[in-house]
Structures are given as C-alpha cells and as structure tokens.
Amino acid sequence: MVVRDELYYRAFWGDQSENPGFSHGHTFGANPIGAAAGLAVIEVIKREGLIARGRKVGDHIRTRLQAEVGRLGVLGEVRGKGALSCVEFFQDMVKRTSFPAERCFGKKLEERMREAGLLLRCDPDWIAFAPPLTTTLTQADEMLDIFVRCLRDELATGR
C-alpha cells in the first residue's frame, strides 16, 4: 500500500509490538483448492463445448426476441453476444422514444415475470437475458415463452 503524508501513513508506521501495520489480503487469494476448482470448471467448459452452446442459445434468443417483440410494436433494439442478450423497448417506434419514466415499463414487466417464475435483469427501458452456458434450447424457449406472454399482458393492461 502506498499513501501520502496527508493520508496519515504514520498511523501504520511504528514498532511491531504496537501492531501498527495494515494487513491486507483475501482468504481465497492463491488458495490451491480454489485454483483447482477453477481449472476443473475450465476443463468442463471445454469438454462440454459450453461456449459454443452459449453462442447457439444466445443467437436463438436474439432471433426470437427480434421476431416476437418486433411484432408487438415496442422493439427498440435487440443486442448481445454469446449467451448474453438485451432487448430495449420504445413506446413510440416512429419517434424512437422510451416509455415515460413514471410508467416504469421494464420494472412492471419484471414484476409480472417474477410472478410467472422468470427472473431477469430489468431496467425501465430494457431487459437483459444472461442464461447459464448449460442452458438448452428447450429451456431458452420456456424462458422466452414466459417473457413474451408477460410482455403482451403488460402492454395490454399497462398502456
């Protein structure tokens, strides 16, 4: 640790008997068991082709979002990479304007999805999908079915 005089480094300076030092570290830092677990996880990711699976699932999610949210007239943008995806919402597609802040569109949609058993990262104007790399296409479809159903319900009752 490096500090200037103005930051009172002297509080950490002195005889060892006074224990003035600033100890710093982490219980998990350089832990051989943690390192072995990390290496084992990397091996499973390679062996099971989970990066490729994540890419395939992510592409599938973005394709469905583009088509199904696009038909609902609120799609601002679908973006993502690998398994990660995001859909942005616009209230007015022509002017490309967001829903009014007081509408809390994404947060209300989040509540509906939670009640239906789907947890996603939500903002007032966008929702992110971050499925595990082990997600199957069937599981992605189940997630998307719930999402689209809740989105339709929110649009029907919330406007």
N, C-alpha and C positions, 0 to 999 in steps of 0.2 A: 504494500500500500504506500502511496506517495501523497503527501499533503504539504501545503504551505504553512508558514508560521501562523498566518491569520486563521487557520483552521485548527489551532491548538494541538499540533502534533505532540507537544510536550506532555499531554495527558497520557500518551502511550510510551513515554520515554522514562527510564529510570532503572533502579536496581531490581533484579529479578525477584528478590524477596518481597517486593511490593506488588508483584504481578501486574506491571503496567501495560503489558503487551496487548495487542489487538489480534486475537486469534480469529482466523477466518478459514472456512472450508465447508465441505458438504459431506454428509455421512455416506452419500452414494458416489462421491468422486473417486475414480480409479478403483472402484470395488470390482474385484475379479469375478464375482458371481454376476453382477450387473453386466459386465463386459461379455461374459459367456452367454448370458441370456440374449443380449443384443445381437451377437454373432449368430446364435441359433435362429432368431427371428429373421435375420437377413437370409439365412440359408433356406428357410421355409418360403420366404417371398420369392426367391429364385426358383426353387424346385417346383413350386406350385404355379408359377407363372402369374403371380398376383398383380404385377404391374400391367401386364397385357390384359388381364381380366378387368382391372380398374379402368383402363382406357376403353375397352369394349362396352362396359356398363355405362361409363360417362357419356360416350357417343350415343348410346341408346337413350339415355335420359335426355340429352340435349335435343335429339331428334323428336322425341315425343313432346317435350316442352314446346319446341318451335311449332309443331303442328297443332297441338291441342290448346295451348294457351293462345296461340295466334288466332284460332277460330273464335275465341271469346272476346276479342277486341280490346285487350288490355296489355298486350305484349310490347314492352319497350325493347328488350334485348334478352337473348339467351347467350351466355358465355361460359367458358370453363376450359379445363384442361385435365386430362386423365379422368379420375373418378369425380373430381370436383366440378360442380355446375352452379350457375346462378341465373335466376330469372328476374328481370326488372319489369315493374309494372308502370303503365301510363294510364291515366284516366281518359285523356284525350289523345287519340292516336294521330290525328291530323296535326295538332299543335305540339304534340310530344310533351305534354305537361303531366306532372305527377298528380296523384290524388291529393286533396287538401290535407294539410298536417293534422287538422282536428279529426279527420276521417280515420286516421291510424290504420290504414288499409292492411298493411302487412301484419301488424300486431293482432288485428282482429282475426285475420286468416290464421295466424299462429294459434290462437285460442281454439278455433274450430278444429284444426289439425290435431292439437293436443287431445281434445275430447275424442277424436277418432283414432287415437293411438299413434300418431305420427309426430315426431319431434324433429324440427328443422330450425336452422338459424334464420331468424326473421328480423327485418327492418321495416319501417313504414313503406318503403318503395321496392324492396327486393327480398327474395328468399334464396338461401343457399342450400345446396344438396351436397353432403360430404359422406357418402356411404363408405363403409369399410371395404377394403380391397377384396374381401372374401364374398362380397355381395353377388348373388346370382342375378341373371336377367329376370327370372320369376319374382325374386324379391324386389328388384327395382320396379317392375311393373306394379306390384302390390303398393309400393310407396307412391308411385305416380298416380295410380287409380284413386287413392285416398286424397292426394293433393288436388287433383283436378276436380273431384267431387266437392271438396271443401271450398275450392276457388269458385266453382259455379254457385254454390249455396251462398257464399259471401257476396258475390256480385248480384244475385237475385234479391237478397234481403237487405243489403247494406247501402245500396245507392240512394 
